[in-house]
């Protein structure tokens, strides 16, 4: 994020390839998405579940010790869910 509180366009965006396994900050002004996600190297950056506008990402920190399981089991995140305000969840 820059000094105005908006995301820097680092080129890390929806459908691009994740360059490093780690934690990424999420920026998407159209919908309230999770603020950070953990992504694995060589996967694609996930899209917004509500629209086709790009989601921007900023690398926060590395996570090189993510275990790899026998048989190659991994979870791939294809889209980010919109988070609802607490008052909508209670209704």
Secondary structure, DSSP 8 states (H G I E B T S, - for coil): --TTS-----S-BTTSB--SSEEEEEE-SSS-B-SEEEE-TTSB--EESS-SS--EEEEEEE-TT----GGG------EE-B---HHHHH-
